Structures are given as C-alpha cells and as structure tokens.
Amino acid sequence: MNTKYPVSEIVKIFANPEVEGEASVEISAIASLEKATPSDLSFLGNKKYAHEVPHTKAGAVLLPRDYTGALPEKSTIIRVDNPSAELAKLGAIVEKVLWPEIKPSIHPSATVDAKALIGKGVYLGPNVVVCEGAEIGDGCVLLGNNYVGRFAKIGERSTIMPNAVVMDYCQLGKRVRLQPGAVIGSDGFGYELVNGVHVKVPQTGKVVLEDDVEIGANTCIDRARFDKTLIGAGSKIDNLVQIAHNVEIGRGTIIVSQVGISGSTHIGNYCVFGGQVGVAGHLKIADGVMIGGQSGVNGDIVPPADHPKGKPYVVRGTPPRPYLKAHKIEVLVGRLIELFDRVKELEKKLGLKGKTF
C-alpha cells in the first residue's frame, strides 16, 4: 500500500485526540518507535519503550495523554488516553483494505450434506466439508479445508481460517474466530489401565465456545468426557494451547501461547495466563487471577480474604506464590552459594566444621 493520509484525517477516528505540531504531515505506514521513518505513525503502548520516544524519527507519534517525558524534535504528537487501543482502530481500517470482505458463495469443491443447514450470506471455500445436521449461521466465512462435523453448530458471522476443524456436536457462538489449524472437539485424553492395557474411555461430550471467543493457530480444545468443555464469552486463546476435557473457562479470560490445562479444571472470569503455564487437573482458579509465564499450578488459586476486591491477584512460580514473594525467593536463591560460603566460614571460626545440630 502506497496510500498516504494526513494526520488531520487519521485523528478523526481517535477519541478526543490532542494534536501538537503539523497536522498536514502525511502518513503511509505504522512502525515501532525505533524503526519509524518520517512517513510512519508510531506509538508508545508500553512504558518500557519510553526512552525511545525522544529519538524516534516517526512523522507522528501516539502518546498517552499523561506522558511527561522528552519529545522528538520533528514529530507531530497525538495525545490520547490509550495509544494501543486507538492504534487498533486504525489497524481495523487497514485490515479491511488488505483483506476485503469476502462475497458469499460456495466453492465447487465444497461438500455440503443435504441435511445440513446453511444460513444467508455464507462463504464456503475450497474443500470445505459440512456434515449431516450441521448448522452454519448467517454471514459465516469458512476459508478452506475446513471440516464441520455432524450436528455441529457455528454461530452467525463467525470466521473459520484454513485447516481449522469443528468436530461432531460442538457449538460455536456468534462472531467466533478460529485461526488456522485450530481443532475444536478432538477426543479428550482419557484411559484406564485394565490388565496392563490402556483402555480408551469414550469421550461423549462436546465443546462449547460462547460469543466473541477467539482461538489461536494449532490450539486444541478437547471434547468433554461427558457434558461439555466450555470457553466463556469474549475469552481469547493464543496459538499452541492445549485445553483438556471438561475444562471450564469463564468470560474475558486471556490464555497465552503454549499453556496446558488439564482436565476438569475450572477457571474464572477475566483471568490471564502467561506463556507456558501448566495447570494440573481438577483445580479451581478464581476470577481475576493472573499467572506469570512458565508457572506450574498444582493447587487451587483463590485470593486471600484480605485481597482488595476487584484487583487482579497476581502469582507466579512453581508452585505459584504472590508475585512479590516469588520475586524475593528468586533473589534469595541466587544468593545461596554466598550464604553457604559464609556459613562454612563461620563453622571454621567456631570450630564446628563437620558437626551437626
């Protein structure tokens, strides 16, 4: 894209912007503070990069309204409440240009069972298979190589990226988005050892994704052994995540890449799991819990009674501990060698070497 837009036009999509500098500057791309050129729009979305603001060569910079640091000499400054959120508005416009809306149609290679129900304005791409009794809601887009199992339901205006599948009896709400390779409704991992043989336990439940759920590439959500595996409305799950049978996740929860959640664990509303968190089975994690990356969860996580209501409860480590406590333990572990050396020196001075207490 070589189209250029003046700052005066771009800021019309932002909420109450304050412009400092030349509003006629033309912008053709978005870039980081470090790599931006005079034709780019940049932003400060993370305070970690505030030191780069004075040195950026961006034509225009989105800054938090309360930013008080040094400013670049030649950039037009746009102050808003939340730069990342405002940039997302611009990104949505760019996205529509890069990927125009797909016109409803059914590709000749798609296979649709006579007993399937296809809504209005649906696009079924190459090699899509829709099985008996399946329902595809109005305005859905299935881009290609998708499998929709028997009696599965996909809610209106959902988007299924290439090679994502929705297995038998699973249900997707409205505006659900599956990234490439996502698997909804694979069998739960259940076996019983009988006479030295691992005998498969039938997984007869389903997966239910409520409205506005997004599932990342190559993420697998297992069908329940019975009843359902549930992902609550508005929850967002990253790539390469494994969610086992009968897990229930509440509304608005964020699960980052490479998380593994074992069976029958219940996770509350508006939780956040960092990358590579591992969660054992049959646990309860309360609303608003935030778990740092690479933590190993082997017990319930419920904030103490004196924790401020409505404030996130942040933990990390294996087992997870309150964030500051976990950080302090890490610092002390790093000093263990020094501590043992000091103890040995004290033992030597006191003549206690080799003795036990």
N, C-alpha and C positions, 0 to 999 in steps of 0.2 A: 504494500500500500504506500503510495507516494502522496496521498492527500494531506494537505496542511490546513489546520484550523487555528484562528487567532484565539488567544487566551480569553478575549471578551466573549467568544461564543462558547468555549469549553466551560467556563464558570457558571453558565446558565443552568447546568444540571446539578450543581452543588448546592448544599443547604447553607444559606446566609454567608457566602464567601466574602472575605475582606482582601481586596487586591492592592498590593503595594508595588508600584513600578509600572512599566509599559504594558498595557493590556492588548496592544496590537501585535505582540510577539507571536509568531506562528509556530505551531507545534505539529510534528508529524509522527511522533512515537513516544513510548514510555520507557524509561530506563532507570537503573539504580543511581543513587547519588554519585557513586564513584565513576561510573561509566557514561553518564549522561553527556550529551553534546548540546550546543545552543538550540537545536531543533527538537530537543526532548523535554518531556514533562517528567519530573521526578518527585519523590515524596519521602517524608520521614514518618514511617509507621512504627518503628521500634527505636526507643531511646538509645539503644546500643550503638546506633549509627549517627548520633547527633554530632559527633566530632567531624563527620564528613560534610555537613551542611555548608560551612563557610567556604569550602574548597570546590564545591560542585560547579560544573560548567553548564548545568541544565538551563534551558531557556526560561523555564518556570518551575517552581518548587511548591508542592503542597506541604504546609507545616501545621502542626497543632496550634490552635488559637493562643494557647498559653506558652508557646515557645519563646524563650528569652535569650537564647544564645546568639552568637555572632551569625551574620547573614552573608551570603555570597554577594560580591560587588555588582555583578551584571545580570543576576536572575530576577525575574518577576516573582514576587512572593504572593502565594494564595493561602490565607489562613482559614482553617475550618476546624470544626470540633474533632473530627476523626478522619485523618487523611486516608487511612486504608479503606474505610467504608466509602468515602467519596470516590476514591480511585476505582473501587469495584463498580460504581455506577458507570464510569467511563468504559471500563472493561466490558461491561454488558453490551454497550453500544458497538464496540469494536468486534465483539464476538458475533453479533448478528451480521456484520459486514463480511467477516471471514467465513462464517458458516451460515449462509442464507437459510431461511425456513424451507423445509422440505415439503414439496407438494404431495398431497395424499395420492397414493397409488399402491398397487400390489404387483410386485415384480413377477414376471412369468415363471421364475424358478421357485417361487414360494409355494409351500404346500399347506393348504388350509382344510381341515376336516369339515365335512358337511354339517356336523353338529356343533361346530364352534360358532361363537357369536363375535362378529367384528363390528365395532362402532363406526360412527361417522368420522370422516377426515383422518383415517388411519393410513400410515405408510408401513408396508411390509417389504423389506429389502430382499436382496438375493439370498436364496437358500433358507429363508425363514420357515420353520415348521410350527404349525399351530394345531394341537391335538384335539381329540374329541372333548366336547363340553367346555373347552377353554373360552374365556371371555376377554376381549381386548377393548378397553374403553375408548371413548371418543378422543380424537386428537393424539393418539399414541404413535410413537415412532420406534420401529424395530429395524435397526440399520442393516442387519445381515448376519447370516449364520447363527441365528438365534433359535432356541428350542423352547416352546411353551407347552408344558405337559398337560396331561388330561385334567380337566376341570380346574385348571389354574385360572386366576383372575388378575388382570392388570388394570389398575385404575386409570381414569382419563388423564391425558396429557403427560403420561409417563414416557421416558426415553430409555430405550434399551440399546446399549452400544454393541458393536460387533462381538460375536462369540460369547456373549452373556446368555445364561440359561435360567429359566424358571421352571422348576420341576413340578410334578403332579400335585394338585390340590393346594399349592402355595398361593398366597394372596398378597398383592401389591396395592397400596393405596393410590391416591391421586398424586401426580407430579413426582413420582418416584424416579430416580435416575440410577441406572446400573452402568458402571464403567466396563470396558472390555474384559472378558474372561470371568466376570463375577458369576458365582454359582449359588443359586438360591434353592435350597431344598435337597442338597445331597444327603445321603443317609447319615444319621448320627453314628458315632463310633461306639458301638455297644456290643460286648461279647461276654459270655460266661464260660468259664473253664469247666468242662464236663469230661471226666475220664481222660484228662490230658489233652483234650482238644478244645480250641477256642470256638465256641458255637455262637454264631451271629444272632443277636437279639433283634427281632423285627422293629423297624422304626416307622410307626404307622401314623405319626402326627404330621404337622405341616409347619411352614414358616409364614409369619405374617409381618409384613413391613407396612407401617402406617403412613399417612400422608407426608410428603416432602422429605422422605428418607433418601439419602444418597449412599451408594455402596461403591467402594473403590475397585480398581482393577485386580483381578485374581483373588478377590476376597471370597471366602466360602462360609456360608451360613447353613448349618445342618438342620434338617427337619427334626422335629421332636420325636422322642420315643413314643409319646402319646401327647395329646392336646397340641401345643404349639410352642415354637421358638418365636419370640416377639421382639421387634425393634420399634421403639416408640416414635411418635410423630416428630419430625424435624431433626432426628439424630443423623449424624454424618460419620461414616466409617471409611477409613482410608484404605489404601492398597494393602494386599497381602495380610489380611487379618483373618483369623480362624475363630468362628463363634460356634460352639458345640450345641448339642441338642438340649432343648428345654431351657436355654438361657433366656432371660427376660431383661431387656434394656429399656430404660424409661425415655421420656421426652427430652429432646435437645441435648443429648449426650454426644461427646466427641471422642472417637476412638482412633488413635494414630497408628501408623504402619507397624506391621509385624507383631501386633498384640495377639495373644492367645487366651481365650476364655473357655474354661472347662464347663462341663455340663451342669445344668440346673442352678447356675449362679444367677442371682437377681441383682441388677444394677439400677440405681435410682435415676432421677431426672437431673439433667444439666451437670453430669459428671464429665471429667476429662481424663483420658488415659494417655500418657506419653508413649513414645515408641518402644516396642519390645517389652511391654509389661506382660507378665504371665500371671494368670489368675487360676487358682485351684477350683475344684468343683463344689457345688452346694454351699456357696457363700452368699452373704448379703453385704452389699456396698450401698451406703446411704446416699440420699440426694446431695448434690453439690460437692462430692469428693473429687479431688484432683490428685492423680497418682503420677509421680515423676518417672521418666523413662528408665527402662530396664529393671524396674522394681518387680519383686516376686511376692505375690499376695497369697498367703496361706491361711488367712483367717478373716473373719468379718471386719469391715471397716465402718465404724459408726462414731461420729464426733462425740467427745465427752460432753457431759451435761452443761458445763460452763462455756462451751464454744459459742461465740456470738451467732445468733440466729441470722440466717441469710448470707453469712460469709462463707466462702469456699473453705473446705477443710483439706489442707494440702499435706500430703505424705509422700515419702519415697524410701527406697531401700528394700532390703530383704532380711527380715520381714519389714514391712512399711512402718515407718515412725513419723511423727510430726516433722515437717521439713527442717526446721532449725535444729531440732535434736539430732536428726540424721546427719546433718552437716557437721555438727560438733563432734559426733562419733567418728566421722571420716577424718577430721583433723587430728583427733587423738590417736587413731590407728596409725596415721602417718608418723607419729612421734614415738611409737612403741620401741623401736630399736634404741633411740636415745634414752628412753626410760629404763630399758633393761641394762644398758651400759652404766647408767647412774646407780642402779640397784647393785650391780656387780661391784662397783667401786665402793659403795657403802659397806657391802658384805666384807670386802677385803680389809677396809679400815677397822671394822668392828670384829674382825676375826670370825666371821660367821660363814665363810666360804664352805660349801658342801653340807652345811647343816640345814635341817628342815624345821618348819614351825608347826 
